[in-house]
Amino acid sequence: MISNQILQNTIEGLKGITRIDFCVMDTDGKSLASTFSEQKNYEEEIVSFVESPADSQVVQGYQFFKIFDEHQLEYILLANGGGDDVYMLGKIAVFQIQNLLVAYKERFDKDNFIKNLLLDNLLLVDIYNRAKKLHIDTEVRRVIFIIETKHEKDSSALDNVRALLGGKARDFVTAVDEKNIIVVKELEANDGHAELERVAQNFYDLLKNDGEEDILIAYGTVVNDIKEVSKSYKEAKLALDVGKIFFGEKSIIAYSALGIGRLIYQLPIPLCKMFIREIFEGKSPDDFDEETLTTINKFFENNLNVSETSRQLYIHRNTLVYRLDKLQKSTGLDLRVFEDAITFKIALMVVKYMKYMESLEY
């Protein structure tokens, strides 16, 4: 169904061209959109016209027209005037509104199809059959972007993203909940990671300039067949969640860049707690003082390089070695040994994951 605002914009545009006043009413005689300065009550005339077999007629100096949507009477159009020229202009207005009904219905059908495709609600045979009817290519490269902001989504945010895509018929912008905007983006044959980052950055800049806050954008991997679109969507959703835990400083997260965080996110909490107890013998990295935690993080940032870490911490090399020795005595893990460093790094990520999951319970 077309919104009343769309109808209003349409007949105002038609009036600007034809200088004829129009009014669109429902089949009960209620005005939905009008360019008349004074609105009269035509309820009885509309009801009578609806019941008549005529598609158009002149009533009290006004042309009445029926507007159908696939043989279903949808609207009644009034045009001010009873002459042949007004009749012709009225028929043009009817044609325009009927085309809008078709266009919006097709867009609605495509939107429903894309939502069901993302949510895996379609059988494989239905995917290809419906895609063919809706003239959607099945074998092209696509990727899913999920855009989350602090505020719940409204139509203006969706329209802004659609405008950025330039109204491309091959791209789809939709939403399956109140929080996220989902973009199904078609790619060229040579589009790679750099192009995906550029598109994501454009979305971020657009919404940032529009006043949105706390924008987070995630995207999945590129798929080559329409049946795999839901896979890219699930990857983007996972990237959105994992990004909040392990990449809090980033606004754009790629599924392919999640690394080991992707595996940790799928671990059951009881198993995580058991792992931490075994590694730290009942302690937790939260028990370490700020100096120790800073040393550990900087050591990892510099790929276990003692000299570079001590330089960035503005401490003597021997001081760093002392801190690492002290940590080894308390945990049994020597961060200068690659295997121990990996174990410690995973343990820190597991703790971060557990704290995040606990925060969701409150």
LINNORDA-V191787 format. One record per helix or strand. SS is the DSSP state (H for helix, E for strand). FROM is the first residue (numbers start at 1). TO is the last residue. If there is no record, write none. Layout:
BEGIN
{{SS FROM TO} {SS FROM TO}}
END
This chain:
BEGIN
{{H 4 18} {E 22 25} {E 31 34} {H 43 51} {E 56 59} {E 62 69} {E 72 80} {H 84 118} {H 124 133} {E 142 148} {H 155 164} {E 172 174} {E 180 186} {H 193 209} {E 216 219} {E 223 223} {H 226 246} {E 252 254} {H 255 257} {H 261 264} {H 269 280} {H 285 287} {H 290 301} {H 306 312} {H 317 331} {H 338 360}}
END
